Amino acid sequence: MAEHNKHRVGRRGVLRIAGGVAAAGAVGGLAVSLGGRDSADAAQSGAVAGPGPRPAAAKREFAHPGMLHNPGDLHRAEVRVAAGRDPWLAGWRRLTANRHSASTWKPNPRATIVRGGAGQNYGVLYNDVHAAYQNALRWKIAGTRDNAGAAVAILNAWSAELTAVTGNSDRFLASGIYGYQFANAAELVRDHPGFDLARFQKMMRTVFHPLNEDFLKRHNGAVITNYWANWDLCNVASIMAIGILCDDTALFDRAVTYFRTGPGNGSIKNATPFVYEDEGLAQWQESGRDQGHTVMGMGLIGAICEMAWNQGVDLYGYDGNRLMKGAEYVARYNLGGDVPFTRYSWRNGTRGAHQQQTVISDIGRGQIRPVWELLHNHYARRRRLSVPHISAMAEKVRAEGGGGDYGPNSGGFDQLGFGTLLYSK
């Protein structure tokens, strides 16, 4: 394989906790033997329980690559694909069959991206973002230089051109979704000699981050409960990803804090407002709206948790595995099962008009999105917890594709995907 695949596990193969280091496989503070696991699995970042408090002024030492994929993920995929083993090979075939992963992809940058209202052109952005990400994956896993060149060319073209993301309120969806996705593509090629990392970091700080922060602080001038969980989550994901890309402790910690205790619907307790402990379920905030946005929420909150995990912070297990209960709820209902539903009330608009939902929505029920492998492989494989509905959804979706495999519109590009290839253990 190419030189880039000589992964340096060392610091990157462990998760740092409050000034100490937890060995790969540590769960709940107890070391778990890696015996019986082969070298590809042993190389991945280990499981840890919640890190202790970190002094506010402490500068975090970031692991790279350390967003949705760590060196162990990439090495495992490389080894399994080269050996022709499923399900990794099936996931690889989904990637290489996607037209966005072709090294012949040409970037189509714009100075201004508009999502919502007159002059919409944001499709050129999400297509290029996914092309950069998919080409970067092919390079990392197979060592193909042409794919690396394509990814770098796309990212460099946009950082040289893009100066604004605008539109109606949907501009905040663009800043969040494409912000975290763009940063993930850049993270994979950050050490490539042809990539202008400094210029890309500047673009993320000056174009995407101000919108992310503005939304979380002001919510477009509306009352705090007006916007659904996904709006907060995508902007939290973007701030976290930009923090990692730029080695910015304050941004990363800002995202972690918002996930835990933020005032909007993207914080975990507001995103899962009702917990049914006896059933191991938690009602998702958008469940009375429709299932498409509900499943989208699983993808966004899973991305946040995985990025935090790869930097040594366990959000998956926060508040008694609250996310796990929410994901089990969503999976169970979308598999056709019954779930409890508590009346959900909120206020919307600028004046806070009262709204409520009294039943769960069946709109879009059972739809397929590439979000479940990440959740399944964390809870069922890393943590060895019973998550029957999450696991059943992962089986139903396998092998996961990515952007371009789930329709031509923006909803088909809300997740980066390819979880079967990258997360299977």
C-alpha positions as CSV (number, residue, x, y, z in Angstrom):
1,M,0.0,0.0,0.0
2,A,1.0,3.6,-0.4
3,E,3.1,5.4,2.2
4,H,0.1,7.2,3.8
5,N,-1.2,3.9,5.0
6,K,1.6,3.3,7.4
7,H,-0.6,4.5,10.2
8,R,1.0,5.8,13.3
9,V,-1.1,4.3,16.0
10,G,0.7,5.5,19.2
11,R,-1.1,8.6,20.5
12,R,-3.8,8.2,17.8
13,G,-4.5,4.6,18.8
14,V,-5.5,5.6,22.3
15,L,-7.9,8.1,23.8
16,R,-6.6,10.6,26.2
17,I,-8.5,11.1,29.4
18,A,-8.0,14.1,31.8
19,G,-4.3,14.1,31.5
20,G,-3.9,10.3,31.4
21,V,-4.1,7.7,28.7
22,A,-6.7,4.9,28.5
23,A,-5.5,1.8,26.6
24,A,-7.6,0.6,23.6
25,G,-10.4,-1.4,24.8
26,A,-10.9,0.3,28.2
27,V,-14.6,0.4,29.1
28,G,-16.0,2.1,32.2
29,G,-12.5,2.4,33.6
30,L,-11.8,-1.4,33.3
31,A,-9.2,-2.7,30.8
32,V,-10.6,-5.2,28.3
33,S,-8.2,-7.6,26.8
34,L,-7.5,-7.4,23.1
35,G,-6.7,-11.1,23.0
36,G,-8.5,-12.8,20.2
37,R,-8.9,-9.7,18.1
38,D,-6.6,-9.4,15.2
39,S,-4.2,-6.6,14.5
40,A,-6.6,-4.6,12.3
41,D,-9.2,-4.4,15.0
42,A,-6.6,-3.9,17.8
43,A,-5.2,-0.9,16.0
44,Q,-8.4,1.1,16.2
45,S,-9.1,3.7,18.9
46,G,-10.4,2.0,22.1
47,A,-13.6,2.4,24.0
48,V,-13.6,4.6,27.0
49,A,-16.1,5.9,29.5
50,G,-16.6,9.6,30.2
51,P,-13.4,11.5,30.5
52,G,-12.9,13.5,33.7
53,P,-13.2,17.3,33.9
54,R,-10.6,19.2,31.9
55,P,-9.4,22.7,33.1
56,A,-11.0,25.4,31.0
57,A,-7.7,26.9,30.0
58,A,-6.1,23.6,29.0
59,K,-5.1,23.1,25.4
60,R,-6.3,19.9,24.0
61,E,-3.9,17.7,22.1
62,F,-6.0,16.7,19.1
63,A,-5.6,13.3,17.4
64,H,-5.5,13.3,13.6
65,P,-7.2,12.0,11.6
66,G,-9.8,12.2,14.4
67,M,-13.2,13.1,13.2
68,L,-15.5,10.4,11.8
69,H,-12.5,8.1,11.2
70,N,-9.5,7.3,13.2
71,P,-6.3,5.5,11.9
72,G,-7.6,2.2,13.2
73,D,-10.9,2.5,11.2
74,L,-8.9,3.3,8.0
75,H,-6.4,0.5,8.6
76,R,-9.0,-2.1,9.3
77,A,-10.9,-1.1,6.1
78,E,-7.6,-1.3,4.1
79,V,-6.8,-4.7,5.4
80,R,-10.2,-6.2,5.1
81,V,-10.8,-4.9,1.6
82,A,-7.4,-6.1,0.4
83,A,-8.3,-9.5,1.8
84,G,-11.6,-9.5,0.0
85,R,-13.6,-9.9,3.2
86,D,-17.2,-8.9,3.7
87,P,-18.9,-6.8,4.8
88,W,-16.0,-4.4,4.2
89,L,-15.7,-5.5,0.6
90,A,-19.4,-4.9,0.0
91,G,-19.0,-1.4,1.5
92,W,-16.0,-0.8,-0.7
93,R,-17.9,-1.7,-3.8
94,R,-20.6,0.8,-2.8
95,L,-18.0,3.4,-2.6
96,T,-16.2,2.7,-5.9
97,A,-19.5,2.4,-7.8
98,N,-20.5,5.9,-6.7
99,R,-19.8,8.4,-9.4
100,H,-18.7,11.0,-6.8
101,S,-15.7,8.8,-5.9
102,A,-14.3,9.0,-9.5
103,S,-10.9,10.6,-9.7
104,T,-12.0,12.4,-12.8
105,W,-14.5,14.6,-10.8
106,K,-13.9,18.3,-11.5
107,P,-14.7,20.9,-8.9
108,N,-17.3,23.5,-9.5
109,P,-16.7,26.2,-6.9
110,R,-18.7,29.4,-6.3
111,A,-17.9,32.6,-4.4
112,T,-21.4,32.6,-2.8
113,I,-23.6,29.6,-2.0
114,V,-27.3,30.2,-1.6
115,R,-29.6,27.8,0.2
116,G,-33.2,28.9,0.5
117,G,-34.9,31.7,-1.5
118,A,-34.0,33.2,-4.8
119,G,-30.8,32.1,-6.6
120,Q,-30.4,28.7,-4.9
121,N,-27.2,27.0,-6.1
122,Y,-26.2,24.9,-3.1
123,G,-26.3,21.7,-5.0
124,V,-22.9,22.4,-6.5
125,L,-21.5,22.5,-3.0
126,Y,-22.9,19.3,-1.6
127,N,-22.0,17.4,-4.7
128,D,-18.4,18.6,-4.5
129,V,-18.2,18.0,-0.8
130,H,-19.2,14.4,-1.2
131,A,-16.8,14.0,-4.1
132,A,-13.9,15.3,-2.0
133,Y,-14.8,13.0,0.9
134,Q,-15.3,9.9,-1.3
135,N,-12.1,10.4,-3.2
136,A,-10.2,11.0,0.0
137,L,-11.6,7.7,1.4
138,R,-10.5,5.8,-1.7
139,W,-7.0,7.2,-1.3
140,K,-6.8,6.4,2.4
141,I,-8.0,2.8,1.9
142,A,-6.4,1.9,-1.5
143,G,-3.5,4.4,-1.7
144,T,-4.6,5.6,-5.2
145,R,-2.9,8.9,-5.9
146,D,-5.4,10.0,-8.5
147,N,-8.1,10.0,-5.9
148,A,-6.0,12.0,-3.5
149,G,-5.3,14.5,-6.3
150,A,-9.0,14.8,-7.0
151,A,-9.9,15.3,-3.3
152,V,-7.2,18.0,-2.9
153,A,-8.2,19.8,-6.1
154,I,-11.8,20.0,-5.0
155,L,-10.9,21.3,-1.5
156,N,-8.3,23.8,-2.8
157,A,-10.7,25.1,-5.4
158,W,-13.4,25.9,-2.9
159,S,-11.1,27.5,-0.3
160,A,-9.8,29.8,-3.0
161,E,-13.3,30.8,-4.1
162,L,-16.0,30.6,-1.4
163,T,-16.6,33.7,0.6
164,A,-20.2,33.5,1.7
165,V,-23.1,31.1,2.5
166,T,-26.4,32.9,2.4
167,G,-30.1,32.5,1.7
168,N,-33.2,32.4,3.9
169,S,-33.2,30.5,7.2
170,D,-32.0,27.4,5.3
171,R,-28.6,29.0,5.2
172,F,-28.1,27.7,8.7
173,L,-28.7,24.2,7.5
174,A,-26.1,24.7,4.8
175,S,-23.6,26.1,7.3
176,G,-24.1,23.1,9.6
177,I,-24.4,20.1,7.2
178,Y,-21.8,21.1,4.7
179,G,-19.6,22.7,7.3
180,Y,-19.1,19.4,9.2
181,Q,-18.9,17.4,6.0
182,F,-16.4,19.7,4.4
183,A,-14.2,19.5,7.5
184,N,-14.3,15.7,7.5
185,A,-13.1,15.6,3.9
186,A,-10.3,18.0,4.7
187,E,-9.3,16.0,7.8
188,L,-8.6,13.0,5.6
189,V,-6.1,14.8,3.4
190,R,-4.7,17.3,5.9
191,D,-1.2,15.8,5.6
192,H,-1.2,15.7,1.8
193,P,1.6,17.9,0.4
194,G,-0.7,19.4,-2.2
195,F,-3.4,20.5,0.2
196,D,-3.6,24.1,1.4
197,L,-4.7,23.4,4.9
198,A,-4.2,26.9,6.2
199,R,-6.4,28.4,3.5
200,F,-9.0,25.8,4.1
201,Q,-9.0,26.4,7.8
202,K,-9.4,30.1,7.2
203,M,-12.5,29.4,5.0
204,M,-14.0,27.2,7.7
205,R,-13.4,29.9,10.3
206,T,-14.7,32.9,8.3
207,V,-17.5,31.4,6.2
208,F,-19.0,28.5,8.1
209,H,-18.2,29.0,11.8
210,P,-19.8,32.5,12.1
211,L,-23.1,31.2,10.9
212,N,-22.9,28.1,13.1
213,E,-22.3,30.3,16.2
214,D,-24.9,32.9,15.2
215,F,-27.6,30.2,14.9
216,L,-26.8,28.6,18.2
217,K,-26.9,32.0,20.0
218,R,-29.8,33.7,18.2
219,H,-31.8,30.9,16.4
220,N,-32.5,33.3,13.6
221,G,-34.4,35.6,15.9
222,A,-37.0,33.0,16.9
223,V,-37.8,31.6,20.3
224,I,-35.4,28.9,21.4
225,T,-37.9,26.0,20.8
226,N,-38.8,27.1,17.3
227,Y,-36.2,25.1,15.4
228,W,-36.2,21.3,15.3
229,A,-33.3,19.3,16.8
230,N,-31.6,18.9,13.4
231,W,-30.9,22.6,13.0
232,D,-29.0,22.7,16.2
233,L,-27.3,19.4,15.7
234,C,-25.8,20.2,12.3
235,N,-24.3,23.4,13.6
236,V,-22.9,21.8,16.7
237,A,-21.4,19.1,14.4
238,S,-19.8,21.9,12.3
239,I,-18.3,23.7,15.3
240,M,-16.9,20.4,16.6
241,A,-15.4,19.5,13.2
242,I,-13.9,22.9,12.7
243,G,-12.4,22.8,16.2
244,I,-10.7,19.5,15.4
245,L,-9.6,20.6,12.0
246,C,-8.1,23.8,13.4
247,D,-6.8,22.3,16.6
248,D,-9.0,24.8,18.5
249,T,-9.8,23.6,22.0
250,A,-12.4,26.4,22.6
251,L,-14.5,25.4,19.6
252,F,-14.4,21.7,20.4
253,D,-15.3,22.3,24.0
254,R,-18.1,24.7,22.9
255,A,-19.7,21.9,20.9
256,V,-19.3,19.3,23.7
257,T,-20.9,21.7,26.2
258,Y,-23.8,22.5,23.9
259,F,-24.5,18.8,23.4
260,R,-24.6,18.2,27.1
261,T,-26.4,21.3,28.4
262,G,-27.3,23.7,25.5
263,P,-30.6,25.6,25.6
264,G,-31.8,24.5,22.2
265,N,-33.3,21.3,20.9
266,G,-30.0,19.9,19.8
267,S,-28.8,19.3,23.4
268,I,-29.3,15.7,24.3
269,K,-31.9,16.1,26.9
270,N,-34.0,18.4,24.7
271,A,-33.5,16.1,21.7
272,T,-34.8,13.2,23.8
273,P,-37.3,14.9,26.1
274,F,-39.0,11.8,27.4
275,V,-37.2,8.7,28.6
276,Y,-39.0,5.3,29.1
277,E,-36.6,3.6,31.4
278,D,-38.6,0.3,31.7
279,E,-38.4,-0.1,27.9
280,G,-35.0,1.3,27.3
281,L,-36.4,3.9,25.0
282,A,-36.3,7.7,24.7
283,Q,-38.7,9.7,22.5
284,W,-36.9,11.7,19.8
285,Q,-37.9,15.4,19.6
286,E,-38.9,15.2,15.9
287,S,-40.9,12.0,16.2
288,G,-44.2,13.8,15.9
289,R,-43.0,15.7,12.8
290,D,-41.9,12.9,10.4
291,Q,-39.5,10.0,10.2
292,G,-37.2,11.4,7.6
293,H,-36.0,14.2,9.8
294,T,-36.0,11.9,12.8
295,V,-33.7,9.5,11.1
296,M,-31.6,12.4,9.9
297,G,-31.2,13.3,13.5
298,M,-29.7,9.9,14.2
299,G,-27.1,10.6,11.6
300,L,-26.2,14.0,12.9
301,I,-26.0,13.2,16.6
302,G,-24.1,10.0,15.8
303,A,-21.6,12.0,13.9
304,I,-21.1,14.4,16.8
305,C,-20.6,11.5,19.2
306,E,-18.1,9.7,16.9
307,M,-16.1,12.8,16.4
308,A,-16.0,13.4,20.2
309,W,-15.1,9.8,20.8
310,N,-12.1,10.0,18.5
311,Q,-10.9,12.9,20.7
312,G,-11.4,11.1,23.9
313,V,-14.8,12.3,25.0
314,D,-17.7,9.9,25.4
315,L,-20.9,11.5,24.5
316,Y,-22.5,8.2,23.3
317,G,-22.8,7.2,27.0
318,Y,-23.7,10.6,28.4
319,D,-26.6,10.7,30.9
320,G,-27.0,6.9,31.2
321,N,-26.7,6.1,27.4
322,R,-29.5,8.5,26.7
323,L,-28.7,8.6,23.0
324,M,-28.8,4.8,22.8
325,K,-32.3,4.9,24.2
326,G,-33.4,7.5,21.6
327,A,-31.8,5.5,18.8
328,E,-33.6,2.3,19.9
329,Y,-36.9,4.2,19.9
330,V,-36.4,5.6,16.4
331,A,-35.2,2.2,15.1
332,R,-38.0,0.3,16.7
333,Y,-40.7,2.5,15.2
334,N,-39.1,2.5,11.7
335,L,-38.9,-1.3,11.8
336,G,-42.7,-1.4,12.2
337,G,-42.8,-1.7,16.0
338,D,-44.9,0.2,18.5
339,V,-43.4,2.8,20.8
340,P,-44.9,5.0,23.5
341,F,-45.5,8.7,22.7
342,T,-45.9,11.5,25.2
343,R,-47.6,14.7,24.1
344,Y,-44.9,17.1,22.9
345,S,-45.5,20.8,23.4
346,W,-43.4,23.8,22.3
347,R,-43.5,27.4,21.2
348,N,-42.6,28.7,17.8
349,G,-42.0,31.8,15.8
350,T,-40.8,35.1,17.2
351,R,-43.7,35.5,19.6
352,G,-43.8,31.9,20.9
353,A,-47.1,30.6,19.7
354,H,-48.1,27.4,21.5
355,Q,-47.9,24.2,19.5
356,Q,-48.3,20.5,20.3
357,Q,-48.2,17.0,18.9
358,T,-50.2,14.2,20.4
359,V,-49.3,11.2,18.2
360,I,-46.1,10.0,16.5
361,S,-45.9,10.7,12.8
362,D,-45.8,7.8,10.3
363,I,-44.7,10.1,7.4
364,G,-41.6,8.6,5.9
365,R,-41.7,5.6,8.2
366,G,-39.2,2.9,7.3
367,Q,-37.1,4.9,5.0
368,I,-33.5,4.0,4.5
369,R,-30.6,6.3,5.4
370,P,-27.0,5.4,6.0
371,V,-26.8,6.3,9.7
372,W,-27.2,2.9,11.5
373,E,-23.8,1.2,11.1
374,L,-22.1,3.8,13.2
375,L,-24.6,3.4,16.1
376,H,-24.7,-0.3,15.8
377,N,-21.0,-0.8,15.8
378,H,-20.5,1.5,18.8
379,Y,-23.1,0.2,21.1
380,A,-23.2,-3.5,20.0
381,R,-19.6,-4.0,19.1
382,R,-17.4,-1.5,21.0
383,R,-19.5,-1.5,24.2
384,R,-21.1,-5.0,23.8
385,L,-24.6,-3.7,24.7
386,S,-27.9,-5.1,23.6
387,V,-29.4,-2.8,21.0
388,P,-31.7,-5.2,19.0
389,H,-33.5,-2.5,17.0
390,I,-30.4,-0.5,16.1
391,S,-28.7,-3.7,15.0
392,A,-31.7,-4.8,13.0
393,M,-31.8,-1.4,11.2
394,A,-28.1,-1.7,10.4
395,E,-28.7,-5.1,9.0
396,K,-31.5,-3.8,6.9
397,V,-29.4,-0.9,5.4
398,R,-26.2,-2.9,4.9
399,A,-24.1,-2.3,2.9
400,E,-24.3,1.5,3.4
401,G,-23.7,3.8,0.5
402,G,-23.1,7.5,0.6
403,G,-24.1,10.8,-1.0
404,G,-25.6,10.1,-4.4
405,D,-26.9,6.7,-3.5
406,Y,-30.1,7.9,-1.8
407,G,-31.6,10.3,-4.3
408,P,-30.4,13.3,-6.2
409,N,-31.8,16.0,-3.9
410,S,-30.2,17.5,-0.8
411,G,-31.8,14.8,1.5
412,G,-29.7,12.2,-0.2
413,F,-26.6,14.1,0.8
414,D,-27.4,14.8,4.5
415,Q,-25.0,12.0,5.6
416,L,-21.5,11.1,4.4
417,G,-22.4,7.4,4.8
418,F,-20.3,4.3,4.0
419,G,-20.6,3.1,7.6
420,T,-20.3,-0.6,6.6
421,L,-16.9,0.0,5.1
422,L,-15.6,2.2,7.9
423,Y,-17.3,1.0,11.2
424,S,-17.8,-2.8,10.8
425,K,-15.8,-4.6,13.5
